[in-house]
Amino acid sequence: MSRHPFRPYAVALGVLWGLPLLLVVGLHFSLPTTNPGGQCSGIGFGCTPPPADAVVLLAMFAAPVLLLAGLVVCIVIAVVRARRRSRP
């Protein structure tokens, strides 16, 4: 058994949950909060959300997929590790 038994889980969850979180926070605070060219802000009737808000909206759509992907990857890691331990 390795010295760091939780490292594969930490790497997988860091890539699937940590990096997207850092990306969303970084983009939300660095992108403009108003639309260029006098476009209306909001959703509906031809309006578009400002870039900073659009990043948060897209993150809300991606969050359930990333949550499920993280759980599936952790299960796969656990199954592979259990099979390796059970080999003679």
DSSP file (Angstrom, degrees, kcal/mol; ACC not computed):
  #  RESIDUE AA STRUCTURE BP1 BP2  ACC     N-H-->O    O-->H-N    N-H-->O    O-->H-N    TCO  KAPPA ALPHA  PHI   PSI    X-CA   Y-CA   Z-CA
    1    1 A M              0   0    0      0, 0.0     0, 0.0     0, 0.0     0, 0.0   0.000 360.0 360.0 360.0 141.5    0.0    0.0    0.0
    2    2 A S        -     0   0    0      1,-0.1     0, 0.0     2,-0.1     0, 0.0  -0.221 360.0-115.4 -75.2 166.2    1.3    3.5   -0.8
    3    3 A R  S    S+     0   0    0      1,-0.2    -1,-0.1     2,-0.1     0, 0.0   0.780 110.7  45.8 -71.5 -26.7    2.1    6.1    1.7
    4    4 A H    >   +     0   0    0      1,-0.1     3,-1.3     2,-0.0    -1,-0.2  -0.775  64.4 172.8-119.3  84.4   -0.6    8.4    0.4
    5    5 A P  T 3  S+     0   0    0      0, 0.0     4,-0.2     0, 0.0    -1,-0.1   0.717  79.2  48.9 -69.3 -18.7   -3.8    6.3    0.0
    6    6 A F  T 3> S+     0   0    0      1,-0.2     4,-2.4     2,-0.1     5,-0.2   0.413  81.2  97.7-100.5   3.1   -6.0    9.2   -0.7
    7    7 A R  H <> S+     0   0    0     -3,-1.3     4,-2.7     1,-0.2     5,-0.2   0.908  81.2  51.4 -60.4 -45.0   -3.8   10.9   -3.3
    8    8 A P  H  > S+     0   0    0      0, 0.0     4,-2.3     0, 0.0    -1,-0.2   0.900 112.6  47.3 -60.8 -37.4   -5.7    9.4   -6.4
    9    9 A Y  H  > S+     0   0    0     -4,-0.2     4,-2.8     2,-0.2     5,-0.3   0.922 112.1  49.5 -66.5 -43.5   -9.0   10.7   -5.0
   10   10 A A  H  X S+     0   0    0     -4,-2.4     4,-2.1     2,-0.2    -1,-0.2   0.895 112.5  47.6 -63.9 -40.7   -7.5   14.1   -4.2
   11   11 A V  H  X S+     0   0    0     -4,-2.7     4,-2.2     2,-0.2     5,-0.2   0.940 113.9  46.8 -65.5 -46.8   -6.1   14.4   -7.7
   12   12 A A  H  X S+     0   0    0     -4,-2.3     4,-2.5    -5,-0.2     5,-0.2   0.929 116.9  42.4 -63.1 -45.9   -9.3   13.3   -9.4
   13   13 A L  H  X>S+     0   0    0     -4,-2.8     4,-2.5     1,-0.2     5,-1.5   0.824 111.6  56.0 -72.9 -29.6  -11.5   15.6   -7.3
   14   14 A G  I  <>S+     0   0    0     -4,-2.1     5,-2.6    -5,-0.3    -1,-0.2   0.904 112.8  41.7 -65.0 -40.4   -9.0   18.5   -7.7
   15   15 A V  I  <5S+     0   0    0     -4,-2.2    -2,-0.2     3,-0.2    -1,-0.2   0.907 123.4  37.5 -72.7 -41.7   -9.2   18.2  -11.4
   16   16 A L  I  <5S+     0   0    0     -4,-2.5    -2,-0.2    -5,-0.2    -3,-0.2   0.768 136.8  13.3 -85.4 -25.8  -13.0   17.7  -11.6
   17   17 A W  I  X5S+     0   0    0     -4,-2.5     4,-1.5    -5,-0.2    -3,-0.2   0.746 125.5  48.2-116.8 -42.0  -14.1   20.0   -8.8
   18   18 A G  I  ><S+     0   0    0     -5,-1.5     4,-2.6     2,-0.2     5,-0.2   0.945 110.6  47.3 -72.4 -49.4  -11.2   22.3   -7.8
   19   19 A L  H  ><S+     0   0    0     -5,-2.6     4,-2.5     1,-0.2     5,-0.2   0.920 113.1  48.0 -62.2 -44.9  -10.0   23.5  -11.2
   20   20 A P  H  > S+     0   0    0      0, 0.0     4,-2.7     0, 0.0    -1,-0.2   0.900 111.7  51.6 -62.2 -37.0  -13.5   24.4  -12.4
   21   21 A L  H  X S+     0   0    0     -4,-1.5     4,-2.4     2,-0.2     5,-0.2   0.939 111.8  45.5 -63.4 -45.8  -14.2   26.2   -9.2
   22   22 A L  H  X S+     0   0    0     -4,-2.6     4,-2.6     1,-0.2     5,-0.2   0.889 113.2  51.3 -63.2 -38.9  -11.0   28.3   -9.5
   23   23 A L  H  X S+     0   0    0     -4,-2.5     4,-2.7    -5,-0.2     5,-0.2   0.921 111.1  46.7 -64.4 -45.0  -11.8   28.9  -13.1
   24   24 A V  H  X S+     0   0    0     -4,-2.7     4,-2.6     2,-0.2    -2,-0.2   0.927 114.9  46.1 -64.9 -45.0  -15.3   30.2  -12.4
   25   25 A V  H  X S+     0   0    0     -4,-2.4     4,-1.9    -5,-0.2    -2,-0.2   0.935 114.8  47.6 -64.0 -45.4  -14.2   32.4   -9.6
   26   26 A G  H  X S+     0   0    0     -4,-2.6     4,-1.0    -5,-0.2    -2,-0.2   0.923 115.8  43.4 -62.2 -44.8  -11.3   33.8  -11.6
   27   27 A L  H  X S+     0   0    0     -4,-2.7     4,-2.4    -5,-0.2     3,-0.3   0.883 110.0  56.6 -69.3 -37.5  -13.4   34.5  -14.6
   28   28 A H  H  < S+     0   0    0     -4,-2.6    -1,-0.2    -5,-0.2    -2,-0.2   0.896 113.7  39.6 -61.7 -39.1  -16.3   35.9  -12.6
   29   29 A F  H  < S+     0   0    0     -4,-1.9    -1,-0.2    -5,-0.2    -2,-0.2   0.623 120.6  44.2 -87.1 -11.5  -14.0   38.5  -11.0
   30   30 A S  H  < S+     0   0    0     -4,-1.0    -2,-0.2    -3,-0.3    -3,-0.2   0.692  96.3  81.2-104.8 -21.6  -12.0   39.3  -14.2
   31   31 A L  S  < S-     0   0    0     -4,-2.4    21,-0.0    -5,-0.1     2,-0.0  -0.472  91.6 -90.7 -82.5 157.1  -14.7   39.6  -16.8
   32   32 A P        -     0   0    0      0, 0.0    20,-1.8     0, 0.0    -1,-0.1  -0.299  22.0-146.4 -66.7 150.4  -16.7   42.7  -17.3
   33   33 A T  S    S+     0   0    0     18,-0.2     2,-0.3    19,-0.1    -2,-0.0   0.372  79.8  59.7 -98.5   3.0  -20.0   43.1  -15.5
   34   34 A T  S    S-     0   0    0     15,-0.1    18,-0.1     7,-0.0     6,-0.1  -0.928  87.9-108.5-127.3 155.8  -21.7   45.0  -18.2
   35   35 A N    >   -     0   0    0      4,-0.3     3,-0.7    -2,-0.3     2,-0.1  -0.590  36.1-117.2 -81.1 142.6  -22.4   44.1  -21.8
   36   36 A P  G >  S+     0   0    0      0, 0.0     3,-0.9     0, 0.0    -1,-0.1  -0.443  91.1  26.4 -75.4 152.9  -20.4   45.9  -24.5
   37   37 A G  G 3  S-     0   0    0      1,-0.2    -2,-0.0    -2,-0.1     0, 0.0   0.677 125.1 -72.1  74.7  18.2  -22.2   48.1  -27.1
   38   38 A G  G <  S+     0   0    0     -3,-0.7    -1,-0.2     1,-0.2     3,-0.1   0.707  79.4 163.0  72.8  19.2  -25.1   49.1  -24.9
   39   39 A Q    <   -     0   0    0     -3,-0.9    -4,-0.3     1,-0.1    -1,-0.2  -0.384  44.4-103.0 -67.1 150.3  -26.8   45.6  -25.1
   40   40 A C        -     0   0    0      6,-0.1     8,-1.5    -6,-0.1     2,-0.3  -0.435  33.8-129.0 -74.0 151.5  -29.5   45.0  -22.5
   41   41 A S  B     +a   48   0A   0      6,-0.2     2,-0.2    -2,-0.1     6,-0.1  -0.735  60.9  51.4-100.9 149.0  -28.6   42.8  -19.6
   42   42 A G  S    S-     0   0    0      6,-0.6     2,-0.5    -2,-0.3    -2,-0.0  -0.704  84.4 -66.5 124.0-174.4  -30.6   39.9  -18.4
   43   43 A I  S    S+     0   0    0     -2,-0.2     5,-0.2     5,-0.1     2,-0.1  -0.967  88.2  28.1-119.1 128.8  -32.1   36.8  -19.8
   44   44 A G  B >  S+B   47   0B   0      3,-0.9     3,-1.7    -2,-0.5     0, 0.0  -0.128  86.4  55.8 109.8 155.9  -35.0   36.9  -22.3
   45   45 A F  T 3  S-     0   0    0      1,-0.3     3,-0.1    -2,-0.1    -2,-0.0   0.823 130.4 -52.5  56.1  38.5  -36.4   39.1  -25.0
   46   46 A G  T 3  S+     0   0    0      1,-0.3    -1,-0.3    -4,-0.0     2,-0.2   0.452 107.2 127.8  82.7   0.5  -33.1   39.3  -26.9
   47   47 A C  B <   -B   44   0B   0     -3,-1.7    -3,-0.9    -6,-0.1    -1,-0.3  -0.559  43.0-154.8 -88.0 154.9  -31.0   40.3  -23.9
   48   48 A T  B     -a   41   0A   0     -8,-1.5    -6,-0.6    -2,-0.2    -5,-0.1  -0.958  21.8-108.8-127.2 147.9  -27.9   38.5  -22.8
   49   49 A P        -     0   0    0      0, 0.0   -15,-0.1     0, 0.0     5,-0.1  -0.418  44.9 -95.9 -70.4 151.2  -26.3   38.2  -19.3
   50   50 A P     >  -     0   0    0      0, 0.0     4,-2.5     0, 0.0     3,-0.4  -0.253  40.5-104.3 -59.6 156.5  -23.0   40.1  -18.8
   51   51 A P  H  > S+     0   0    0      0, 0.0     4,-1.8     0, 0.0   -18,-0.2   0.867 120.4  52.8 -54.9 -40.4  -19.9   38.0  -19.3
   52   52 A A  H  > S+     0   0    0    -20,-1.8     4,-1.1     1,-0.2   -19,-0.1   0.897 114.2  42.3 -64.2 -38.9  -19.2   37.7  -15.5
   53   53 A D  H  > S+     0   0    0     -3,-0.4     4,-2.3     1,-0.2    -1,-0.2   0.818 108.1  60.1 -76.4 -30.1  -22.8   36.5  -14.9
   54   54 A A  H  X S+     0   0    0     -4,-2.5     4,-2.6     1,-0.2     5,-0.2   0.869 101.4  54.8 -64.5 -35.8  -22.7   34.2  -17.9
   55   55 A V  H  X S+     0   0    0     -4,-1.8     4,-2.1    -5,-0.2    -1,-0.2   0.920 109.2  46.8 -62.9 -43.0  -19.8   32.3  -16.4
   56   56 A V  H  X S+     0   0    0     -4,-1.1     4,-1.8     2,-0.2    -2,-0.2   0.897 111.6  51.7 -66.1 -39.7  -21.8   31.7  -13.2
   57   57 A L  H  X S+     0   0    0     -4,-2.3     4,-1.3     1,-0.2    -2,-0.2   0.925 111.0  46.9 -62.8 -44.9  -24.8   30.6  -15.2
   58   58 A L  H  X S+     0   0    0     -4,-2.6     4,-1.9     1,-0.2    -1,-0.2   0.862 109.0  55.5 -65.2 -34.9  -22.7   28.1  -17.2
   59   59 A A  H  X S+     0   0    0     -4,-2.1     4,-2.1     1,-0.2    -1,-0.2   0.864 102.8  56.0 -64.9 -35.3  -21.1   26.9  -13.9
   60   60 A M  H  < S+     0   0    0     -4,-1.8    -1,-0.2     1,-0.2    -2,-0.2   0.861 109.7  45.9 -65.4 -33.9  -24.6   26.1  -12.6
   61   61 A F  H  X S+     0   0    0     -4,-1.3     4,-0.5     1,-0.2    -1,-0.2   0.838 115.9  45.7 -74.9 -32.6  -25.3   23.9  -15.6
   62   62 A A  H  X S+     0   0    0     -4,-1.9     4,-2.7     1,-0.2     5,-0.3   0.743  94.2  79.2 -81.6 -24.0  -22.0   22.2  -15.3
   63   63 A A  H  X S+     0   0    0     -4,-2.1     4,-2.6     1,-0.2     5,-0.2   0.895  92.5  46.8 -57.5 -48.0  -22.0   21.6  -11.5
   64   64 A P  H  > S+     0   0    0      0, 0.0     4,-2.3     0, 0.0    -1,-0.2   0.897 114.2  48.8 -62.9 -36.8  -24.4   18.5  -11.5
   65   65 A V  H  X S+     0   0    0     -4,-0.5     4,-2.6     2,-0.2    -2,-0.2   0.926 113.4  46.2 -66.8 -44.1  -22.4   16.9  -14.4
   66   66 A L  H  X S+     0   0    0     -4,-2.7     4,-2.4     2,-0.2    -1,-0.2   0.866 111.1  53.1 -67.1 -35.7  -19.1   17.5  -12.6
   67   67 A L  H  X S+     0   0    0     -4,-2.6     4,-2.0    -5,-0.3    -2,-0.2   0.949 112.5  43.8 -62.1 -48.8  -20.5   16.2   -9.3
   68   68 A L  H  X S+     0   0    0     -4,-2.3     4,-2.4     1,-0.2    -2,-0.2   0.904 113.1  51.7 -64.1 -41.6  -21.6   13.0  -10.9
   69   69 A A  H  X S+     0   0    0     -4,-2.6     4,-2.5     1,-0.2    -1,-0.2   0.902 109.1  51.1 -63.0 -40.3  -18.3   12.6  -12.8
   70   70 A G  H  X S+     0   0    0     -4,-2.4     4,-2.1     2,-0.2    -1,-0.2   0.903 111.0  47.4 -63.6 -41.2  -16.4   13.1   -9.6
   71   71 A L  H  X S+     0   0    0     -4,-2.0     4,-2.0     2,-0.2    -2,-0.2   0.905 112.4  49.4 -67.0 -41.0  -18.4   10.4   -7.8
   72   72 A V  H  X S+     0   0    0     -4,-2.4     4,-2.5     2,-0.2    -2,-0.2   0.914 110.7  50.1 -64.4 -42.6  -18.1    8.0  -10.7
   73   73 A V  H  X S+     0   0    0     -4,-2.5     4,-2.5     1,-0.2    -1,-0.2   0.900 109.8  50.9 -64.0 -40.0  -14.3    8.5  -10.9
   74   74 A C  H  X S+     0   0    0     -4,-2.1     4,-2.2     2,-0.2    -1,-0.2   0.890 110.5  49.2 -64.6 -37.9  -14.0    7.9   -7.1
   75   75 A I  H  X S+     0   0    0     -4,-2.0     4,-2.4     2,-0.2    -2,-0.2   0.919 111.1  49.6 -66.0 -42.7  -16.0    4.7   -7.4
   76   76 A V  H  X S+     0   0    0     -4,-2.5     4,-2.5     1,-0.2     5,-0.2   0.917 110.8  50.0 -62.1 -43.2  -13.8    3.5  -10.3
   77   77 A I  H  X S+     0   0    0     -4,-2.5     4,-2.4     1,-0.2    -1,-0.2   0.922 111.2  49.2 -60.6 -44.0  -10.6    4.3   -8.3
   78   78 A A  H  X S+     0   0    0     -4,-2.2     4,-2.1     2,-0.2    -2,-0.2   0.896 111.9  48.2 -63.8 -40.8  -12.0    2.4   -5.3
   79   79 A V  H  X S+     0   0    0     -4,-2.4     4,-2.3     2,-0.2    -2,-0.2   0.922 112.5  48.1 -66.8 -44.2  -12.9   -0.7   -7.5
   80   80 A V  H  X S+     0   0    0     -4,-2.5     4,-2.1     1,-0.2    -2,-0.2   0.914 113.0  48.1 -63.7 -42.2   -9.5   -0.7   -9.2
   81   81 A R  H  X S+     0   0    0     -4,-2.4     4,-1.9    -5,-0.2    -1,-0.2   0.883 110.8  51.2 -66.4 -37.5   -7.6   -0.4   -5.9
   82   82 A A  H  X S+     0   0    0     -4,-2.1     4,-1.6     1,-0.2    -1,-0.2   0.895 110.4  49.0 -66.9 -38.9   -9.7   -3.2   -4.4
   83   83 A R  H  X S+     0   0    0     -4,-2.3     4,-0.7     1,-0.2    -2,-0.2   0.889 110.1  51.1 -67.8 -37.7   -9.0   -5.5   -7.3
   84   84 A R  H >< S+     0   0    0     -4,-2.1     3,-0.5     1,-0.2    -1,-0.2   0.884 110.7  49.1 -67.1 -36.2   -5.3   -4.8   -7.1
   85   85 A R  H 3< S+     0   0    0     -4,-1.9    -1,-0.2     1,-0.2    -2,-0.2   0.816 107.3  55.3 -71.2 -30.2   -5.3   -5.6   -3.4
   86   86 A S  H 3< S+     0   0    0     -4,-1.6    -1,-0.2    -5,-0.1    -2,-0.2   0.601  83.4 104.2 -82.3  -9.4   -7.2   -8.9   -3.9
   87   87 A R    <<        0   0    0     -4,-0.7    -3,-0.0    -3,-0.5    -4,-0.0  -0.442 360.0 360.0 -69.8 144.9   -4.6  -10.3   -6.4
   88   88 A P              0   0    0      0, 0.0    -1,-0.1     0, 0.0    -3,-0.1   0.507 360.0 360.0 -72.4 360.0   -2.3  -12.9   -4.9
